[in-house]
Amino acid sequence: RLRQWNGAVYEGRWENGRCQGFGIEMNDEHLKAGEWRNGKFLGERMNYTSERIYGIDISRYQHGKGRKYYPIHWNRLRINYLGKVNNKRNAGNSYPVSFVYIKSTEGTTVRNRYYRADYQQARRNGIACGAYHFFSTRTSGSKQAQFFLRHTRFAKGDFPPVLDVEPSHRQICEMGGPDALFREVREWLRIVEKKTGVLPVLYVSQSFVNRYLRDEGDLKRKYPVWIARYGEYKPDVKLVFWQLCSDGRVQGITGDVDINVFNGYDNQFQLFKKEQTIR
């Protein structure tokens, strides 16, 4: 059914004066296709199949805590659990790990002591890999960018670097508010892009997008987004990676692992590796 709704054109199911079920909403700037419930857009429901491109992200925590150490068996990696929310739609399947992001640095002082060894093992086992930096609100974006670049490897075919931005509202206020935050974020992105020759990826949560990113049009237009949204519906943003759970399980790794899915299928994934990775 075609209707004018909220200043947009909606085509799909309509019940009791509201969008309900599958539908498509179109206006001058956006197109939303997916499921609706009582007028609220939920998004595209993810189908977990072997055609999807799955990956993981890791840090020192995948090697244990305190004095306990757990190795990663890189030649055995396979995703076999997509987390509590998503596994009900997984139907017991397992999937190969097609890419991995490894934490390299944080702020201007913290380094992941397992980064280099994990990076070498990932490449040795034919897994596409990239590095991410955890942003700190206590130091400048330029100093953090230099720290990241100094301690991170960038070889041909590596995935674009990622800036992990997840400060609390209190931390943002303490550094001077959203304008101050995004000034430093832009500086990090600018420096890293200039040095590596590729557009960095911005990692954020769905709540961060809702509260802060919607007003930063230049960031949304220019930089690819990797979003953390733990649910069965695909995020309603223009994105490259979706972190769909933090409690996944991977054969060869002890404990919980973040599971991610590439926004596209094999053709798009091959094009991404050809055009948007380190050259």
Buried (B, 14 or more C-beta within 10 A) or exposed (E): EEBEBEEBBBBBBBEEEEBBEBBBBEEEEEEBBBBBEEBEBBBBEBEBEEEBBBBBBBBBBBBBEEEEEEBBBBEEBBBBBBBEEBBEEBEEEBBEBBBBBBBBBBBBEBBBEBBBBBBEBBBEBEBBBBBBBBBBBEBBBEBBBBBBBEBBBBEEEBBBBBBBBEBEEEEBBEBEEBEBBBEBBBBBBBBBBEBBEBBBBBBBBBEBBEEBBEEBEEBBEEBBBBBBBBBBBBBBBEBBBBBBBEBBBBEBBBEBBBBBBBBBEEEEBEEBBEEBBBE
